[in-house]
Amino acid sequence: MTVFHLPKLSYDYDQLEPFIDARTLEIHHSKHHATYVNNLNVALEGHKDLEDQSLEDLLRNLDELPTDIQTAVQNNGGGHYCHSLFWELMSPNGGGEATADIGKAIDYYFKTLIIFKISFLKRQFHALEVDMDG
């Protein structure tokens, strides 16, 4: 049977700070993402006809799955897929300047990528203050 696994990160939990703190990243990876993987595997138990299916195939062909597991595969498979993509796209060293439409939007609204990053950090710290104050 195909068993899906929690992917290992190519960076340590603290390497995305200050934009994502180590504890938040650890919880999202080791708890939230792990739960998606576990629940997906549980949903697929006993469905030998699906054991050769990739995650992409399962999600692409949801309507062809047994109706009793469609929602679980959609929610948990989708969560697993999105988180896996997220971990791959994140980088401790960043990817340089934003390009294409996102780069244009950042330039339009913030003028530069550094101003966008500073604005992002300010909002994160403000959210932390609100959280700590209740």
SVG drawing of the C-alpha trace seen along z (x, -y; Angstrom):
<svg xmlns="http://www.w3.org/2000/svg" viewBox="-20 -53 41 57">
<polyline fill="none" stroke="black" stroke-width="0.4" points="0.0,0.0 1.1,-3.5 2.0,-5.2 2.5,-8.9 5.2,-10.4 6.0,-13.7 8.8,-15.2 12.0,-16.2 12.8,-19.9 15.9,-21.0 16.5,-23.6 16.2,-23.9 13.1,-25.3 14.9,-28.5 16.3,-29.3 13.3,-31.2 13.4,-33.7 12.5,-36.5 9.7,-36.0 8.5,-32.7 9.6,-31.9 11.0,-28.4 8.2,-27.4 5.5,-28.2 7.4,-26.4 7.9,-23.4 4.2,-23.2 3.1,-23.5 5.5,-20.8 5.6,-18.3 1.9,-18.7 -0.4,-20.1 1.3,-18.6 1.9,-15.3 -1.8,-15.1 -2.7,-15.6 -0.3,-12.8 -1.6,-10.5 -5.3,-11.1 -4.7,-10.6 -3.1,-7.2 -6.0,-6.2 -8.5,-7.2 -6.7,-5.0 -6.5,-1.9 -8.2,1.0 -8.4,-0.5 -5.9,1.8 -7.1,0.5 -5.6,-2.9 -2.2,-1.7 -0.3,-2.7 -1.8,-6.1 0.3,-9.2 -1.0,-12.0 -1.4,-14.1 -3.5,-11.3 -5.7,-10.9 -6.4,-14.6 -6.9,-15.0 -9.4,-12.1 -11.4,-12.7 -14.7,-12.0 -13.5,-8.5 -12.6,-7.6 -15.1,-5.8 -17.5,-8.4 -16.8,-7.5 -13.2,-8.8 -13.5,-11.6 -13.7,-14.4 -10.9,-12.9 -8.6,-12.6 -9.5,-16.1 -8.9,-17.7 -5.9,-15.7 -4.4,-15.0 -4.8,-18.7 -3.3,-19.7 -0.3,-17.4 0.2,-18.6 0.0,-22.3 2.3,-22.0 4.8,-19.9 4.9,-22.6 5.2,-25.3 8.3,-23.7 9.9,-23.4 9.2,-27.0 10.5,-28.4 14.2,-29.2 16.5,-30.4 18.4,-32.5 15.4,-33.8 14.9,-33.7 16.1,-37.2 13.9,-39.9 10.3,-39.1 9.4,-38.7 6.4,-38.6 3.0,-39.7 4.0,-39.4 7.0,-41.6 4.9,-44.2 2.3,-44.1 5.1,-44.5 6.6,-47.4 3.2,-49.0 2.0,-48.8 5.4,-48.9 7.8,-50.4 10.6,-47.9 10.9,-44.4 12.7,-45.6 9.9,-47.9 7.5,-45.0 9.6,-42.8 9.7,-45.6 6.0,-46.0 5.5,-42.3 7.7,-42.2 5.9,-45.1 2.6,-43.3 4.0,-40.2 5.2,-42.0 1.9,-43.8 0.1,-40.5 2.4,-39.2 1.7,-42.2 -2.0,-41.7 -1.7,-38.0 0.4,-38.6 -2.0,-41.2 -5.0,-38.9"/>
</svg>
